[in-house]
Amino acid sequence: MYKLMIGSVVPRPIAWVSTRSMEGVRNLAPFSFFTVASRNPATLLLSIGPGVGEREGTVKDTLVNIRETGEFVINVVPAVLAASMQRSSADVASDEDEFQLAGVTPKAGIRVDVPSVLESPIAFELTLDRIIEVGTDHVVLGKVEHVRVDAKAYASHYKIAIESWQPLASLAGDFALMKPAFSV
């Protein structure tokens, strides 16, 4: 069922989630189960599954950190950061700084004590609203406290210039770029 779902519900945006452990270790991991949950209050939704591979049956560091600190950042992933994003998906020890692993620069948060990815054109700083267990996964709702949008990604009048930064989309293990938009 899982492969049918991820191959059919496409394209999916990628949430590149940065968190900080209680010990101050920076965590960075991509998730493709991500969307807007509410306009008012501005709330984003992230679904986090269980650990896989050697960490099967465990809770992912991202979820542990969000539970413990109540803060996280969702960075968008442009095509130029695809390799860095992929490196950050590696199964590493909880005490490893995944910003260093990915080769990206941490940028201090404005409203949360969690860094964003400086190279990402858009970053949402969030505080935890609630976590809902759904089967094997956890749906995390985060209230948007601050949004950073780089000038090159901003069109005007609260609109994003999508073509300027080429967001990555997830396609059942592969990635895609958004082609020029069209209207019907």
PyRosetta script that sets phi, psi and omega in degrees:
from pyrosetta import init, pose_from_sequence

init()
pose = pose_from_sequence("MYKLMIGSVVPRPIAWVSTRSMEGVRNLAPFSFFTVASRNPATLLLSIGPGVGEREGTVKDTLVNIRETGEFVINVVPAVLAASMQRSSADVASDEDEFQLAGVTPKAGIRVDVPSVLESPIAFELTLDRIIEVGTDHVVLGKVEHVRVDAKAYASHYKIAIESWQPLASLAGDFALMKPAFSV")
pose.set_psi(1, -41.7)
pose.set_omega(1, -178.1)
pose.set_phi(2, -55.8)
pose.set_psi(2, -48.9)
pose.set_omega(2, -177.8)
pose.set_phi(3, -66.1)
pose.set_psi(3, -33.9)
pose.set_omega(3, 175.5)
pose.set_phi(4, -64.9)
pose.set_psi(4, -41.0)
pose.set_omega(4, -179.6)
pose.set_phi(5, -66.6)
pose.set_psi(5, -49.6)
pose.set_omega(5, -175.5)
pose.set_phi(6, -71.6)
pose.set_psi(6, -20.3)
pose.set_omega(6, 176.3)
pose.set_phi(7, -86.8)
pose.set_psi(7, -16.1)
pose.set_omega(7, -178.0)
pose.set_phi(8, -103.5)
pose.set_psi(8, -35.6)
pose.set_omega(8, -179.5)
pose.set_phi(9, -90.4)
pose.set_psi(9, 82.5)
pose.set_omega(9, -175.0)
pose.set_phi(10, -138.5)
pose.set_psi(10, 158.3)
pose.set_omega(10, -10.5)
pose.set_phi(11, -76.8)
pose.set_psi(11, 153.8)
pose.set_omega(11, 177.5)
pose.set_phi(12, -114.7)
pose.set_psi(12, 133.4)
pose.set_omega(12, 175.1)
pose.set_phi(13, -68.7)
pose.set_psi(13, 158.8)
pose.set_omega(13, -179.7)
pose.set_phi(14, -108.7)
pose.set_psi(14, 124.5)
pose.set_omega(14, 173.4)
pose.set_phi(15, -93.0)
pose.set_psi(15, 115.4)
pose.set_omega(15, 176.6)
pose.set_phi(16, -95.9)
pose.set_psi(16, 99.3)
pose.set_omega(16, -167.0)
pose.set_phi(17, -93.8)
pose.set_psi(17, 123.9)
pose.set_omega(17, 173.8)
pose.set_phi(18, -106.1)
pose.set_psi(18, 137.5)
pose.set_omega(18, 177.4)
pose.set_phi(19, -137.8)
pose.set_psi(19, 174.5)
pose.set_omega(19, 177.0)
pose.set_phi(20, -135.8)
pose.set_psi(20, 133.4)
pose.set_omega(20, 178.5)
pose.set_phi(21, -76.5)
pose.set_psi(21, 169.1)
pose.set_omega(21, 177.2)
pose.set_phi(22, -61.6)
pose.set_psi(22, -24.8)
pose.set_omega(22, 178.9)
pose.set_phi(23, -86.8)
pose.set_psi(23, -2.1)
pose.set_omega(23, 178.1)
pose.set_phi(24, 91.6)
pose.set_psi(24, 6.5)
pose.set_omega(24, 179.7)
pose.set_phi(25, -76.8)
pose.set_psi(25, 131.3)
pose.set_omega(25, 180.0)
pose.set_phi(26, -83.1)
pose.set_psi(26, 131.7)
pose.set_omega(26, 179.4)
pose.set_phi(27, -117.4)
pose.set_psi(27, 143.7)
pose.set_omega(27, 179.6)
pose.set_phi(28, -145.9)
pose.set_psi(28, 123.6)
pose.set_omega(28, -176.7)
pose.set_phi(29, -151.6)
pose.set_psi(29, 143.0)
pose.set_omega(29, 178.7)
pose.set_phi(30, -89.3)
pose.set_psi(30, 144.4)
pose.set_omega(30, 176.7)
pose.set_phi(31, -138.8)
pose.set_psi(31, 135.3)
pose.set_omega(31, -178.8)
pose.set_phi(32, -105.9)
pose.set_psi(32, 6.8)
pose.set_omega(32, 172.3)
pose.set_phi(33, -102.6)
pose.set_psi(33, 89.0)
pose.set_omega(33, -168.6)
pose.set_phi(34, -154.5)
pose.set_psi(34, 136.7)
pose.set_omega(34, 177.5)
pose.set_phi(35, -164.9)
pose.set_psi(35, -179.9)
pose.set_omega(35, 173.2)
pose.set_phi(36, -80.2)
pose.set_psi(36, 134.0)
pose.set_omega(36, 178.4)
pose.set_phi(37, -103.2)
pose.set_psi(37, -33.3)
pose.set_omega(37, -178.1)
pose.set_phi(38, -154.6)
pose.set_psi(38, 144.2)
pose.set_omega(38, 175.2)
pose.set_phi(39, -81.3)
pose.set_psi(39, -39.3)
pose.set_omega(39, -176.5)
pose.set_phi(40, -144.1)
pose.set_psi(40, 107.2)
pose.set_omega(40, 3.8)
pose.set_phi(41, -73.9)
pose.set_psi(41, 149.3)
pose.set_omega(41, 179.9)
pose.set_phi(42, -59.3)
pose.set_psi(42, 115.7)
pose.set_omega(42, -174.4)
pose.set_phi(43, -138.8)
pose.set_psi(43, 134.3)
pose.set_omega(43, 175.9)
pose.set_phi(44, -108.4)
pose.set_psi(44, 152.8)
pose.set_omega(44, -178.0)
pose.set_phi(45, -118.2)
pose.set_psi(45, 134.3)
pose.set_omega(45, 179.2)
pose.set_phi(46, -134.1)
pose.set_psi(46, 131.1)
pose.set_omega(46, 176.6)
pose.set_phi(47, -107.9)
pose.set_psi(47, 125.8)
pose.set_omega(47, -177.8)
pose.set_phi(48, -115.9)
pose.set_psi(48, 120.5)
pose.set_omega(48, 178.6)
pose.set_phi(49, -85.3)
pose.set_psi(49, 179.4)
pose.set_omega(49, 178.9)
pose.set_phi(50, -74.5)
pose.set_psi(50, 165.5)
pose.set_omega(50, 175.3)
pose.set_phi(51, -59.7)
pose.set_psi(51, 153.7)
pose.set_omega(51, -179.6)
pose.set_phi(52, -127.4)
pose.set_psi(52, 171.4)
pose.set_omega(52, 178.6)
pose.set_phi(53, 63.1)
pose.set_psi(53, -130.5)
pose.set_omega(53, -179.4)
pose.set_phi(54, -64.4)
pose.set_psi(54, -21.0)
pose.set_omega(54, -178.5)
pose.set_phi(55, -102.9)
pose.set_psi(55, 19.6)
pose.set_omega(55, -179.7)
pose.set_phi(56, -55.5)
pose.set_psi(56, 135.3)
pose.set_omega(56, 178.8)
pose.set_phi(57, 86.6)
pose.set_psi(57, -2.8)
pose.set_omega(57, 179.0)
pose.set_phi(58, -100.5)
pose.set_psi(58, 172.5)
pose.set_omega(58, 177.2)
pose.set_phi(59, -95.7)
pose.set_psi(59, 134.5)
pose.set_omega(59, -179.3)
pose.set_phi(60, -66.0)
pose.set_psi(60, 147.1)
pose.set_omega(60, -179.6)
pose.set_phi(61, -55.9)
pose.set_psi(61, -37.0)
pose.set_omega(61, 179.7)
pose.set_phi(62, -56.5)
pose.set_psi(62, -47.4)
pose.set_omega(62, -179.4)
pose.set_phi(63, -67.0)
pose.set_psi(63, -42.9)
pose.set_omega(63, 178.0)
pose.set_phi(64, -57.0)
pose.set_psi(64, -47.5)
pose.set_omega(64, -177.6)
pose.set_phi(65, -65.8)
pose.set_psi(65, -41.1)
pose.set_omega(65, 178.5)
pose.set_phi(66, -63.4)
pose.set_psi(66, -43.2)
pose.set_omega(66, 178.4)
pose.set_phi(67, -60.3)
pose.set_psi(67, -44.6)
pose.set_omega(67, -173.7)
pose.set_phi(68, -75.6)
pose.set_psi(68, -37.9)
pose.set_omega(68, -175.2)
pose.set_phi(69, -102.7)
pose.set_psi(69, -23.6)
pose.set_omega(69, -178.3)
pose.set_phi(70, 74.2)
pose.set_psi(70, 14.8)
pose.set_omega(70, -177.9)
pose.set_phi(71, -136.9)
pose.set_psi(71, 149.0)
pose.set_omega(71, 174.4)
pose.set_phi(72, -164.2)
pose.set_psi(72, 167.3)
pose.set_omega(72, 178.4)
pose.set_phi(73, -128.4)
pose.set_psi(73, 134.6)
pose.set_omega(73, 172.2)
pose.set_phi(74, -106.0)
pose.set_psi(74, 115.5)
pose.set_omega(74, 177.3)
pose.set_phi(75, -99.1)
pose.set_psi(75, 139.0)
pose.set_omega(75, 175.0)
pose.set_phi(76, -83.4)
pose.set_psi(76, 157.7)
pose.set_omega(76, -174.5)
pose.set_phi(77, -115.7)
pose.set_psi(77, 108.8)
pose.set_omega(77, 173.1)
pose.set_phi(78, -81.7)
pose.set_psi(78, 161.9)
pose.set_omega(78, -178.0)
pose.set_phi(79, -53.9)
pose.set_psi(79, -37.4)
pose.set_omega(79, -176.9)
pose.set_phi(80, -66.2)
pose.set_psi(80, -15.0)
pose.set_omega(80, 179.2)
pose.set_phi(81, -104.7)
pose.set_psi(81, 12.2)
pose.set_omega(81, -176.8)
pose.set_phi(82, -57.2)
pose.set_psi(82, -46.2)
pose.set_omega(82, -178.1)
pose.set_phi(83, -66.0)
pose.set_psi(83, -41.1)
pose.set_omega(83, 177.6)
pose.set_phi(84, -63.5)
pose.set_psi(84, -43.4)
pose.set_omega(84, 178.3)
pose.set_phi(85, -60.1)
pose.set_psi(85, -44.0)
pose.set_omega(85, -179.4)
pose.set_phi(86, -63.8)
pose.set_psi(86, -40.4)
pose.set_omega(86, 177.8)
pose.set_phi(87, -60.2)
pose.set_psi(87, -36.6)
pose.set_omega(87, -177.6)
pose.set_phi(88, -72.9)
pose.set_psi(88, -7.6)
pose.set_omega(88, 177.9)
pose.set_phi(89, -87.1)
pose.set_psi(89, -1.2)
pose.set_omega(89, -179.2)
pose.set_phi(90, -64.3)
pose.set_psi(90, 149.2)
pose.set_omega(90, 177.7)
pose.set_phi(91, -83.7)
pose.set_psi(91, 100.0)
pose.set_omega(91, -177.6)
pose.set_phi(92, -123.1)
pose.set_psi(92, 166.9)
pose.set_omega(92, 179.8)
pose.set_phi(93, -63.4)
pose.set_psi(93, 150.9)
pose.set_omega(93, -177.8)
pose.set_phi(94, -62.3)
pose.set_psi(94, -21.4)
pose.set_omega(94, -178.2)
pose.set_phi(95, -95.2)
pose.set_psi(95, 11.0)
pose.set_omega(95, 178.5)
pose.set_phi(96, -94.1)
pose.set_psi(96, 132.4)
pose.set_omega(96, 178.8)
pose.set_phi(97, -75.7)
pose.set_psi(97, 109.2)
pose.set_omega(97, -175.6)
pose.set_phi(98, -80.0)
pose.set_psi(98, -12.6)
pose.set_omega(98, 170.4)
pose.set_phi(99, -66.8)
pose.set_psi(99, -43.6)
pose.set_omega(99, 177.0)
pose.set_phi(100, -64.4)
pose.set_psi(100, -44.5)
pose.set_omega(100, 179.3)
pose.set_phi(101, -57.0)
pose.set_psi(101, -42.3)
pose.set_omega(101, -178.0)
pose.set_phi(102, -80.2)
pose.set_psi(102, -15.3)
pose.set_omega(102, -179.3)
pose.set_phi(103, 73.7)
pose.set_psi(103, 34.3)
pose.set_omega(103, 179.2)
pose.set_phi(104, -118.3)
pose.set_psi(104, 165.1)
pose.set_omega(104, -174.2)
pose.set_phi(105, -100.5)
pose.set_psi(105, 125.3)
pose.set_omega(105, 175.3)
pose.set_phi(106, -74.9)
pose.set_psi(106, 137.7)
pose.set_omega(106, 175.9)
pose.set_phi(107, -118.9)
pose.set_psi(107, 123.7)
pose.set_omega(107, -177.2)
pose.set_phi(108, -55.7)
pose.set_psi(108, 141.1)
pose.set_omega(108, 178.0)
pose.set_phi(109, -71.5)
pose.set_psi(109, 156.9)
pose.set_omega(109, 176.7)
pose.set_phi(110, -90.6)
pose.set_psi(110, -44.1)
pose.set_omega(110, -176.1)
pose.set_phi(111, -113.9)
pose.set_psi(111, -11.3)
pose.set_omega(111, 178.3)
pose.set_phi(112, -128.7)
pose.set_psi(112, 157.6)
pose.set_omega(112, -179.7)
pose.set_phi(113, -92.5)
pose.set_psi(113, 45.7)
pose.set_omega(113, 178.9)
pose.set_phi(114, -134.4)
pose.set_psi(114, 133.2)
pose.set_omega(114, 179.8)
pose.set_phi(115, -78.1)
pose.set_psi(115, 152.6)
pose.set_omega(115, 169.3)
pose.set_phi(116, -96.7)
pose.set_psi(116, 174.8)
pose.set_omega(116, 174.7)
pose.set_phi(117, -89.1)
pose.set_psi(117, 113.2)
pose.set_omega(117, -177.0)
pose.set_phi(118, -54.2)
pose.set_psi(118, -39.7)
pose.set_omega(118, -176.2)
pose.set_phi(119, -74.2)
pose.set_psi(119, -13.3)
pose.set_omega(119, 177.6)
pose.set_phi(120, -77.4)
pose.set_psi(120, 132.9)
pose.set_omega(120, -176.7)
pose.set_phi(121, -73.2)
pose.set_psi(121, -18.6)
pose.set_omega(121, -178.7)
pose.set_phi(122, -140.5)
pose.set_psi(122, 133.3)
pose.set_omega(122, 178.5)
pose.set_phi(123, -141.2)
pose.set_psi(123, 132.9)
pose.set_omega(123, 178.4)
pose.set_phi(124, -105.8)
pose.set_psi(124, 120.2)
pose.set_omega(124, 174.2)
pose.set_phi(125, -89.0)
pose.set_psi(125, 129.3)
pose.set_omega(125, -173.1)
pose.set_phi(126, -130.8)
pose.set_psi(126, 150.4)
pose.set_omega(126, 168.2)
pose.set_phi(127, -114.0)
pose.set_psi(127, 146.3)
pose.set_omega(127, -176.8)
pose.set_phi(128, -65.4)
pose.set_psi(128, 126.7)
pose.set_omega(128, 172.5)
pose.set_phi(129, -91.3)
pose.set_psi(129, -54.7)
pose.set_omega(129, 178.2)
pose.set_phi(130, -167.3)
pose.set_psi(130, 162.9)
pose.set_omega(130, 175.0)
pose.set_phi(131, -122.9)
pose.set_psi(131, 129.4)
pose.set_omega(131, -179.1)
pose.set_phi(132, -118.7)
pose.set_psi(132, 122.9)
pose.set_omega(132, 175.9)
pose.set_phi(133, -77.0)
pose.set_psi(133, 128.0)
pose.set_omega(133, 177.1)
pose.set_phi(134, -131.0)
pose.set_psi(134, 102.3)
pose.set_omega(134, -177.7)
pose.set_phi(135, 59.1)
pose.set_psi(135, -124.9)
pose.set_omega(135, -178.5)
pose.set_phi(136, -84.4)
pose.set_psi(136, -8.8)
pose.set_omega(136, -172.2)
pose.set_phi(137, -110.3)
pose.set_psi(137, 171.6)
pose.set_omega(137, 177.9)
pose.set_phi(138, -126.4)
pose.set_psi(138, 121.9)
pose.set_omega(138, 176.1)
pose.set_phi(139, -89.8)
pose.set_psi(139, 120.3)
pose.set_omega(139, -178.4)
pose.set_phi(140, -106.6)
pose.set_psi(140, 123.1)
pose.set_omega(140, 175.2)
pose.set_phi(141, -104.3)
pose.set_psi(141, 126.1)
pose.set_omega(141, -179.1)
pose.set_phi(142, -122.8)
pose.set_psi(142, 130.0)
pose.set_omega(142, 178.3)
pose.set_phi(143, -81.4)
pose.set_psi(143, 128.3)
pose.set_omega(143, -179.4)
pose.set_phi(144, -72.8)
pose.set_psi(144, 120.1)
pose.set_omega(144, 179.4)
pose.set_phi(145, -100.9)
pose.set_psi(145, -28.0)
pose.set_omega(145, -178.7)
pose.set_phi(146, -161.1)
pose.set_psi(146, 145.1)
pose.set_omega(146, 175.5)
pose.set_phi(147, -125.4)
pose.set_psi(147, 129.6)
pose.set_omega(147, 173.1)
pose.set_phi(148, -106.4)
pose.set_psi(148, 123.0)
pose.set_omega(148, 176.9)
pose.set_phi(149, -125.3)
pose.set_psi(149, 117.9)
pose.set_omega(149, 177.4)
pose.set_phi(150, -64.0)
pose.set_psi(150, 151.0)
pose.set_omega(150, -178.3)
pose.set_phi(151, -55.5)
pose.set_psi(151, -38.7)
pose.set_omega(151, -177.3)
pose.set_phi(152, -68.4)
pose.set_psi(152, -21.5)
pose.set_omega(152, -179.5)
pose.set_phi(153, -94.4)
pose.set_psi(153, -6.0)
pose.set_omega(153, -176.4)
pose.set_phi(154, -99.1)
pose.set_psi(154, 126.1)
pose.set_omega(154, 178.8)
pose.set_phi(155, -85.4)
pose.set_psi(155, -65.8)
pose.set_omega(155, 176.6)
pose.set_phi(156, 165.7)
pose.set_psi(156, 164.1)
pose.set_omega(156, 177.0)
pose.set_phi(157, 50.0)
pose.set_psi(157, 45.6)
pose.set_omega(157, 178.2)
pose.set_phi(158, 64.7)
pose.set_psi(158, 25.1)
pose.set_omega(158, 178.0)
pose.set_phi(159, -111.0)
pose.set_psi(159, 147.5)
pose.set_omega(159, -178.9)
pose.set_phi(160, -97.7)
pose.set_psi(160, 138.5)
pose.set_omega(160, 176.4)
pose.set_phi(161, -88.8)
pose.set_psi(161, 79.9)
pose.set_omega(161, -173.1)
pose.set_phi(162, -56.0)
pose.set_psi(162, -41.9)
pose.set_omega(162, -177.2)
pose.set_phi(163, -63.8)
pose.set_psi(163, -20.1)
pose.set_omega(163, -176.6)
pose.set_phi(164, -76.8)
pose.set_psi(164, -19.3)
pose.set_omega(164, -176.9)
pose.set_phi(165, -129.2)
pose.set_psi(165, 0.5)
pose.set_omega(165, 173.0)
pose.set_phi(166, 46.9)
pose.set_psi(166, 76.1)
pose.set_omega(166, 179.5)
pose.set_phi(167, -66.0)
pose.set_psi(167, 141.7)
pose.set_omega(167, 175.2)
pose.set_phi(168, -80.6)
pose.set_psi(168, 147.9)
pose.set_omega(168, 173.7)
pose.set_phi(169, -125.5)
pose.set_psi(169, 149.0)
pose.set_omega(169, 178.8)
pose.set_phi(170, -94.6)
pose.set_psi(170, 134.4)
pose.set_omega(170, 178.8)
pose.set_phi(171, -130.8)
pose.set_psi(171, 75.4)
pose.set_omega(171, 175.2)
pose.set_phi(172, 52.4)
pose.set_psi(172, 48.1)
pose.set_omega(172, 177.9)
pose.set_phi(173, 103.3)
pose.set_psi(173, -24.0)
pose.set_omega(173, 174.4)
pose.set_phi(174, -101.0)
pose.set_psi(174, 174.4)
pose.set_omega(174, 179.6)
pose.set_phi(175, -125.0)
pose.set_psi(175, 156.8)
pose.set_omega(175, 178.9)
pose.set_phi(176, -139.6)
pose.set_psi(176, 157.8)
pose.set_omega(176, 173.0)
pose.set_phi(177, -104.6)
pose.set_psi(177, 152.5)
pose.set_omega(177, 176.7)
pose.set_phi(178, -80.0)
pose.set_psi(178, 122.2)
pose.set_omega(178, 177.7)
pose.set_phi(179, -77.8)
pose.set_psi(179, 169.9)
pose.set_omega(179, 179.5)
pose.set_phi(180, -52.2)
pose.set_psi(180, 136.0)
pose.set_omega(180, -179.3)
pose.set_phi(181, -72.0)
pose.set_psi(181, 157.5)
pose.set_omega(181, 175.7)
pose.set_phi(182, -142.4)
pose.set_psi(182, 158.3)
pose.set_omega(182, 178.8)
pose.set_phi(183, -111.1)
pose.set_psi(183, 152.0)
pose.set_omega(183, 177.6)
pose.set_phi(184, -116.8)
pose.dump_pdb("model.pdb")
